[in-house]
Amino acid sequence: MALTSLKRKPKKAEKIDAPEPMQDLYPWGLRITLEKEELDKLDLTVANFDIGDKVSIVAEAEVVSLRESANQKNKTKSVELQIMAVDLGKPKAQRKSKFKEFQMIRDSQPTEAMKE
């Protein structure tokens, strides 16, 4: 199955001298939060991830809402999905936090008191 990028195009400021507005490149509704209960079910922990990691997701979702509306300025259409089951594939090996790694290195170094 081919993946389709859902990244949005940045909107231009309407006034020439106006600063560019702060924008997320992806709408907030495309984020998924996995809390402890979900991570436990997937046999994962936060330590399996680093900020910026890319993960593949396979999910089953149910269509729970269809919307279509219009006003004087624009028309909107949306489909709301409820994710019911998910698989993140094979997780990478459990990582030690960088802070714990630093502590282990620090603790393995002989201190001045130990050298005497």
N, C-alpha and C positions, 0 to 999 in steps of 0.2 A: 504494500500500500504506500503510495507516495504521500509525503508530508506537505502541507500547505502552510506557509508562514502567515501568521495572523498579526504581524507587526503593522502598526498604522503609520501612515505618512504624516509627518509633522505639519501642523496648520501654520500658515503664514499670518503674521500680525496684519491687521487691516490698515493701520496708519503707518506711514513710512517711517516716522521717528519713534514708533512704539517698540518697546522691547519684545522679543519673542516670548510667548507665554510658556510657563513650565508645563510639560506634557509627559505623560507616560507613553511609551511607545506601544505598550500592550494595555488593553482595557482591564480594569480591576477585576472584572468578572471572569477573566481567564486564569486567575490564580487559584491554586489548590493548597489548602492548609491541612497537613497531616499532623494530628495531635497524638499524644502518647497512646491512646487506645487504638488508633489506626496504625501507628508505627508498630505496636505490639502484634497486631493481627498480621502485618506484613513481615514480621520477624526482622525489623529494622530499628535502629536508634539514630539519634541526631548525629552521632559520631560517624555514621556511614556516609555523611555528606559534607561538602565544603561549599561555601558561597561561590557561585559561578559554575559549579558542576552542571553538566547536562545529563538528564536522565530520560530514558524512554518510558512512556506510559502507555499501557493498553487498558482501556476502561470500557465498562458497559454503563450506559446512561439511558434514562427514560425521559422522553419529552413530557414536561409537566406544564408548559405554558407556551402559547403562541400570542404574539402581540403585533398589532399594526395600528399606527395612529398618524394623524396629520394635523398640522396647524398652519398658520399663515407663512411661516418661514421654512418648514421642512416636513418630510415624511420619515417615519421610523418604522422599522420592522425588527422583530427579535424572536428568537426561539430560546426558551429556558430549559436546560437539561439538568436533571438530578443524577449525579454519578452514584451508581449503586455498587459497583465492584471495580477493583483496580489491581493491576499488576505492574510493578516497577522493574520487572526483570530481575536478574541476578545482582544482588548488591555487591559493592566492592568490599574488600576486607575491612574489618573493624580498624579504625585508625586511632592512634594515641593522639591526644591533643598536643599541640605544640608546647603549651605551658607544662604539661606533665613530662614531655620529652626534655625540656629545659631543666626541670627539677631533677630528673634522673641523672643528667650529665653533671649538673652542679653537685649533686649528692655523691657522685662517684669520684669527684676530684678531691684530692687530699687538702685539708685545710691547713693553715699555718700552725694551728695547735697540734695537728696530727703529725706534722713534719718534725717537731722537736722531740 
